[in-house]
C-alpha cells in the first residue's frame, strides 16, 4: 500500500457499507495517514497491510494483511474489498497470499482473525482457508462482540 493508493482506498475503507461491521468508514483525509502507518509497519516488522490489486487492470480493489503487536509472534489477519469485488474469490485469494507470506517469514506462529457474526462472507473465507473458530470476544476498538478465529503454523 502506497500513498498513491489512497484515492482507491475510499472505495473500501471509505465505504460505509463495506466497513459497517468494522467500526465504520474512514474519511478520505485520513487515508494518507493510515497508509503511512502501514508503510512504517512494513519497514519495522516486515509485515503490514497490502493493497489487493486486480491483475488485469492493476487497480487497487482492497486491502489485506496484518496488524501486529510489537514483539509478538502473533498477528491478526484483516481483509477488505470494495463492494463490487465481493463474491468473486478475491478475498480468499488475498487472505491465502498473506498467510503464505507470513508463514515464509518463519517468525509468525499464530494468526488470528475476527469478524462480525453476521458477516457471512468473511466467516466463510476464514473457515475455508483453515482458521479454527475459538468463540466470541469483545473488540474494544469498535465496541462489539465478534467471532474469533485462530490458525497456528506447523
C-alpha positions in Angstrom: 0.0 0.0 0.0 1.5 3.3 -1.1 0.3 6.9 -0.8 -0.9 7.0 -4.5 -3.4 4.2 -3.5 -5.2 6.5 -1.0 -7.9 7.5 -3.6 -8.7 3.9 -4.4 -9.0 3.1 -0.6 -12.1 5.3 -0.4 -14.0 2.5 -2.2 -13.4 0.1 0.6 -12.2 1.8 3.8 -14.3 4.9 3.0 -17.4 3.0 2.1 -19.9 2.8 4.9 -21.5 -0.5 3.7 -18.1 -2.2 3.3 -17.0 -1.1 6.8 -20.3 -1.3 8.6 -19.2 -4.3 10.6 -15.7 -3.0 11.2 -16.2 0.2 13.2 -17.3 2.4 10.3 -15.8 4.0 7.3 -12.9 6.5 7.2 -12.8 9.9 5.7 -10.6 10.4 2.6 -8.4 12.9 4.5 -7.4 10.2 7.0 -6.3 7.6 4.4 -2.8 9.0 3.7 -2.1 8.8 7.5 -3.4 5.2 7.6 -1.2 4.3 4.6 1.8 5.9 6.3 1.2 3.8 9.4 1.2 0.6 7.2 4.3 1.7 5.3 6.1 2.2 8.7 4.9 -1.1 10.0 6.4 -2.8 6.9 9.7 -1.1 7.5 9.8 -2.0 11.1 8.4 -5.6 11.2 8.3 -6.8 7.6 4.5 -7.2 7.9 1.8 -4.8 7.1 -1.5 -4.3 5.2 -1.1 -4.5 1.5 -3.1 -3.4 -1.5 -5.2 -6.1 -3.2 -4.6 -5.5 -6.9 -6.8 -6.7 -9.8 -4.1 -8.2 -12.1 -6.0 -7.4 -15.3 -6.1 -3.6 -14.6 -3.6 -3.1 -11.8 -6.4 -1.3 -9.9 -6.3 -1.5 -6.1 -9.6 -3.1 -5.2 -9.0 -3.8 -1.5 -6.5 -4.3 1.3 -5.3 -7.4 3.1 -2.6 -8.1 5.6 -1.7 -8.0 9.2 -1.7 -5.9 12.4 0.8 -7.0 14.9 1.7 -6.0 18.5 5.3 -5.1 18.8 7.5 -8.1 19.8 4.7 -10.7 19.3 4.9 -13.8 17.2 1.1 -13.5 16.6 -0.6 -11.3 14.0 -4.2 -10.5 13.1 -5.3 -11.0 9.5 -7.6 -8.4 8.0 -9.1 -8.1 4.6 -11.5 -5.6 3.0 -12.6 -5.3 -0.6 -14.7 -2.8 -2.5 -18.2 -3.9 -2.8 -18.3 -4.6 -6.5 -15.5 -7.2 -6.0 -17.4 -9.2 -3.4 -18.3 -12.9 -4.1 -15.5 -13.3 -6.8 -12.9 -15.1 -4.7 -10.6 -12.2 -4.3 -10.9 -12.1 -0.5 -9.9 -15.8 -0.3 -7.1 -15.3 -2.7 -5.7 -12.3 -0.9 -6.0 -13.9 2.5 -4.2 -17.1 1.3 -1.4 -14.9 -0.2 -1.0 -13.1 3.1 -0.9 -16.3 5.1 1.7 -17.8 2.7 3.9 -14.6 3.1 3.6 -14.6 6.9 4.5 -18.3 7.1 7.5 -17.8 4.8 9.0 -15.3 7.3 9.4 -18.1 9.9 8.8 -15.7 12.8 5.0 -15.8 13.0 3.5 -18.8 14.9 -0.2 -17.8 15.2 -2.5 -15.8 13.0 -5.8 -14.6 14.5 -8.9 -13.1 12.8 -12.2 -11.8 13.9 -15.4 -10.7 12.2 -19.0 -9.8 12.9 -21.1 -12.8 13.3 -23.4 -11.6 10.5 -20.6 -11.1 8.1 -21.3 -14.5 6.4 -18.7 -14.0 3.6 -15.8 -13.3 6.0 -16.9 -16.3 8.1 -16.9 -18.5 5.0 -13.4 -17.3 3.9 -11.9 -17.9 7.3 -13.3 -21.4 7.6 -12.3 -22.2 4.0 -8.7 -21.2 4.5 -8.1 -23.2 7.7 -8.9 -21.0 10.6 -10.5 -22.6 13.7 -13.4 -20.9 15.4 -12.5 -20.1 19.0 -15.7 -18.4 20.3 -16.9 -14.9 20.6 -14.9 -12.0 22.0 -15.4 -8.3 22.6 -13.4 -5.9 20.4 -13.0 -2.7 22.4 -11.9 -0.5 19.4 -15.2 -1.0 17.6 -17.4 -1.8 20.7 -18.9 -5.1 19.5 -18.7 -8.9 20.1 -17.1 -10.7 17.2 -16.4 -14.3 16.2 -12.7 -15.1 16.9 -10.6 -17.4 14.9 -7.0 -18.7 15.1 -4.6 -20.6 12.8 -1.3 -21.9 14.0 1.6 -22.6 11.6 3.2 -26.1 12.0 
